[in-house]
Amino acid sequence: GVGVGGANPQVGRGLGPGLGTNVEQSAPCLESAPSSPPAVLREGEEGKEGISGASGNSGLRGALVTATTFVPIAQLEALTVQVLCVRAASIAFVSAERISLAKLLGGALAHRKEGGAHEASVAFEGRSLATAIQWLARKVVWFDLLQPLGVELYAGADPSNASIELAVLPQLIQVVGNVCRELSALPELCRSCLLELLREATRALRMVIQRGGPCRRFMPAHHALFVSDLELLLGVFSAGEGERLLRAQAELLVRPLLNVLIATAMESSVLIAKYEAASSLALPADHPCSRPNLWHTLEMRADDAARAYVA
């Protein structure tokens, strides 16, 4: 069985094996999870190496370990989807029970002179739950799926030979199915986990397309492949057995990536012209014609004109 921790005020903080262990011995603390992906994984970062550059798989894993605060790779491997779903479900259960108790007592817990311990506990549990969901998504995308998503996807002379359908989809379908089964009794929590998973998967796809490193080179003809793969990605999260996201909800989340993909359909000469013209415009980062977006698209081009321009 899985212990929730009952009266232990530190409940929900340990991501190590066993929720009932001493919090000083169970690591890492939920509140120590990263507020953003590792620096080498963020969109728009300067540098030429890219997601699959010289540092390779081990470099990305090392960055993830650093960002998640003193978590050895062996422990990350032990934190399976099932384990992380149990953590999130346990925190959600404790928070729901506390709120129910407060309602039964007519709000007395929330208005005691001692200083609102109930409200503080609910707030802490809410933060812990949000962080547990982030842990689940980021661990799955940047650790479990790092090889197919970050290394294999679109790599090689012909990106269509390493599309999402071929490189990523089987493992991603399995992960999403596991989350839906583990959290089938908690539909709202399940949807929250799926939403965060889609957010991280979309971020990874953008990184591959814009910062994919020297093993990937694209042309305007590959735009259709990117759009088709994004459609497949949406289908995994919005269709299938168990609880899934509403299609409109999923489409809203990936809309910034759709804007970015518009630039991938442009010829390199057009990208260069728009990049030079955009110097006097203040456009959002996700705008198809923003300077960072145009530049990253040019960096990933295979033709000589683009290569000469970014050299």
C-alpha positions in Angstrom: 0.0 0.0 0.0 1.0 3.6 -0.3 1.1 5.7 2.8 -0.2 9.3 2.6 1.4 10.5 5.8 -1.7 11.5 7.7 -0.8 14.1 10.3 2.8 14.5 9.0 2.9 18.2 8.1 5.6 17.4 5.5 3.2 15.1 3.5 3.6 15.4 -0.3 7.1 16.8 -0.1 9.1 13.7 -0.8 9.5 12.4 -4.3 11.8 9.6 -3.1 10.6 6.0 -2.6 7.7 6.0 -0.1 5.5 8.9 0.9 5.7 7.8 4.6 9.5 8.1 4.9 11.2 10.7 6.9 11.3 13.9 4.9 14.9 14.5 5.8 15.8 11.2 4.2 13.4 11.3 1.2 14.6 13.4 -1.7 14.0 15.5 -3.6 11.6 17.9 -2.1 8.6 18.7 -4.3 9.2 22.4 -3.8 12.7 22.0 -5.3 11.4 21.0 -8.7 12.5 23.4 -11.5 10.3 26.3 -12.3 11.4 26.1 -15.9 13.3 23.5 -18.1 17.1 23.3 -17.8 18.9 26.2 -19.5 20.0 24.1 -22.4 16.4 23.1 -23.1 14.8 26.6 -23.2 13.6 28.1 -26.4 15.4 31.1 -27.7 18.7 30.5 -25.8 21.8 31.6 -27.6 24.5 29.2 -28.6 25.1 26.9 -31.6 25.2 23.4 -30.1 21.5 22.7 -30.2 19.5 19.9 -28.6 21.6 17.1 -30.1 25.0 18.7 -30.4 28.3 17.7 -29.0 27.0 17.2 -25.5 24.6 14.5 -26.7 22.2 12.4 -24.6 24.4 12.4 -21.5 24.8 16.2 -21.6 21.0 16.7 -21.6 20.5 14.2 -18.8 23.2 15.9 -16.8 21.4 19.3 -17.3 18.1 17.7 -16.2 19.7 16.3 -13.1 21.2 19.6 -12.2 17.9 21.5 -12.8 16.0 19.0 -10.6 18.3 19.6 -7.6 20.5 16.8 -6.4 18.5 14.0 -8.0 20.8 11.2 -9.3 19.9 9.4 -12.5 19.3 6.2 -10.7 16.5 7.9 -8.7 15.0 9.5 -11.7 14.8 6.0 -13.3 13.0 4.8 -10.2 10.4 7.5 -10.5 8.2 5.8 -13.0 4.9 7.2 -14.4 3.0 5.0 -11.9 5.1 6.2 -8.9 4.7 9.9 -9.9 0.9 9.4 -10.5 0.6 8.0 -7.0 2.4 11.0 -5.5 0.1 13.4 -7.3 -3.0 11.4 -6.4 -2.0 11.2 -2.7 -1.5 15.0 -2.5 -4.8 15.6 -4.2 -6.5 13.2 -1.8 -5.0 14.9 1.3 -6.0 18.3 0.0 -9.6 17.3 -0.8 -10.0 15.6 2.6 -8.8 18.8 4.4 -11.2 21.0 2.4 -14.1 18.6 3.1 -13.3 18.7 6.8 -13.2 22.5 6.9 -16.7 22.5 5.2 -18.0 20.1 7.8 -16.8 22.3 10.6 -18.5 25.3 9.1 -15.2 27.1 8.2 -14.0 27.0 11.8 -10.6 25.7 10.7 -10.1 28.6 8.4 -10.9 31.3 10.9 -9.2 30.1 14.1 -7.1 32.7 15.9 -4.0 30.6 15.6 -3.4 32.2 12.2 -5.1 30.3 9.4 -3.2 27.0 9.5 -5.8 25.4 7.4 -5.5 28.0 4.6 -1.7 27.7 4.7 -1.9 23.9 4.4 -4.3 24.0 1.5 -2.0 26.5 -0.3 1.0 24.4 0.3 -0.8 21.3 -0.9 -1.9 23.1 -4.0 1.7 24.2 -4.8 2.9 20.6 -4.1 0.3 19.1 -6.4 1.2 21.6 -9.2 4.9 20.8 -8.8 4.2 17.0 -8.8 2.4 17.3 -12.1 5.3 19.3 -13.5 7.7 16.6 -12.3 5.7 14.0 -14.1 5.6 15.8 -17.4 9.2 17.0 -17.4 10.6 13.7 -16.3 8.7 11.8 -19.0 9.5 14.2 -21.8 13.1 15.1 -21.0 14.2 11.8 -19.5 12.1 8.9 -20.5 11.4 10.1 -24.0 14.7 11.9 -24.5 16.2 9.4 -26.9 13.2 9.2 -29.3 12.1 12.8 -29.0 15.3 14.7 -28.4 17.8 12.6 -30.3 16.1 10.5 -33.0 13.2 12.7 -34.1 13.9 14.2 -37.6 17.6 13.3 -37.4 19.4 12.2 -40.6 19.3 13.2 -44.3 15.5 12.7 -44.6 13.5 13.9 -41.6 10.4 11.9 -42.8 12.3 8.7 -42.0 12.4 9.8 -38.3 8.9 11.4 -38.0 6.9 11.5 -34.8 4.9 8.5 -36.0 8.0 6.4 -36.4 10.3 7.7 -33.6 8.0 8.9 -30.8 4.4 7.8 -31.1 4.5 4.2 -29.8 6.2 5.2 -26.5 4.2 8.4 -26.1 0.9 6.5 -26.6 2.0 4.0 -23.9 2.9 6.8 -21.5 -0.4 8.7 -22.0 -2.3 5.4 -21.6 -0.5 4.7 -18.3 -1.4 8.1 -16.9 -5.0 7.7 -17.9 -5.2 4.3 -16.2 -3.4 5.3 -13.1 -5.6 8.4 -12.6 -8.9 7.1 -14.0 -10.6 7.7 -10.7 -9.4 11.3 -10.6 -10.5 12.8 -14.0 -9.6 16.4 -13.2 -6.1 15.4 -12.0 -5.7 13.2 -15.1 -6.5 16.1 -17.4 -4.1 18.4 -15.6 -1.3 15.8 -16.0 -2.2 15.4 -19.7 -2.2 19.1 -20.2 1.3 19.5 -18.7 2.6 16.5 -20.7 1.3 18.1 -23.9 2.9 21.4 -23.0 6.3 19.8 -22.4 6.0 17.6 -25.6 5.2 20.7 -27.6 8.1 22.5 -26.1 10.4 19.6 -27.0 9.0 19.5 -30.6 9.7 23.3 -30.9 13.3 22.8 -29.6 13.9 20.0 -32.2 12.6 22.0 -35.1 14.3 25.3 -34.1 17.4 24.2 -32.2 17.9 20.6 -33.4 21.7 20.8 -33.9 23.8 19.8 -36.9 22.2 16.3 -37.3 19.0 18.0 -38.6 18.5 20.1 -41.6 15.2 21.2 -43.0 13.7 22.8 -46.2 10.3 24.4 -46.8 8.9 21.1 -48.1 9.2 19.7 -44.5 6.6 22.1 -43.3 3.8 19.6 -44.2 5.6 17.0 -42.1 5.7 19.2 -39.1 2.0 20.1 -39.3 1.1 16.4 -39.8 3.2 15.3 -36.8 1.6 18.0 -34.6 -1.8 16.7 -35.6 -0.7 13.2 -34.6 0.5 14.6 -31.3 -2.8 16.3 -30.7 -4.6 13.1 -31.4 -2.7 11.2 -28.7 -3.9 13.6 -26.0 -7.4 14.3 -27.3 -8.6 10.9 -28.5 -8.4 7.3 -27.1 -9.6 5.3 -24.2 -10.0 6.9 -20.8 -9.9 10.5 -19.8 -8.5 12.8 -22.5 -8.2 16.5 -23.2 -10.9 18.4 -25.2 -9.7 19.0 -28.7 -10.2 22.7 -28.4 -8.2 22.8 -25.2 -5.3 20.9 -26.8 -5.4 23.1 -29.9 -5.2 26.3 -27.8 -2.1 24.9 -26.0 -0.2 24.2 -29.2 -1.2 27.4 -31.0 2.1 29.2 -30.3 3.9 26.3 -32.0 1.6 26.5 -35.0 2.6 30.2 -35.3 6.2 29.2 -35.2 5.7 26.5 -37.9 4.5 29.1 -40.4 8.0 30.3 -40.9 9.2 26.8 -41.8 7.1 27.0 -45.0 8.9 30.1 -46.2 11.8 30.0 -48.7 15.2 31.0 -47.3 15.3 34.2 -49.4 12.0 35.2 -47.9 13.2 34.4 -44.4 16.3 36.5 -44.9 14.3 39.5 -46.2 11.8 39.3 -43.4 14.6 39.0 -40.8 16.3 42.1 -42.0 13.0 44.0 -42.2 11.9 42.9 -38.7 14.7 44.8 -37.0 12.5 47.8 -36.8 9.4 45.9 -35.5 8.5 44.9 -32.0 6.9 41.5 -32.5 6.1 38.8 -29.9 8.5 35.9 -29.7 5.9 33.5 -31.0 5.0 35.6 -34.0 6.0 33.8 -37.3 8.0 36.8 -38.4 9.8 37.7 -35.1 13.5 37.9 -35.5 14.3 35.0 -33.1 11.9 32.8 -34.9 13.1 33.7 -38.3 16.8 33.3 -37.3 16.2 29.9 -35.7 14.4 28.7 -38.8 17.3 29.9 -41.0 19.8 28.2 -38.7 18.2 24.8 -39.4 18.0 25.2 -43.2 19.9 22.9 -45.5 20.4 25.3 -48.5 23.6 27.2 -49.2 22.0 30.6 -49.1 20.7 30.1 -45.5 24.0 28.5 -44.4 26.0 31.4 -45.8 23.8 34.0 -44.2 24.0 32.5 -40.6 27.7 31.6 -40.8 
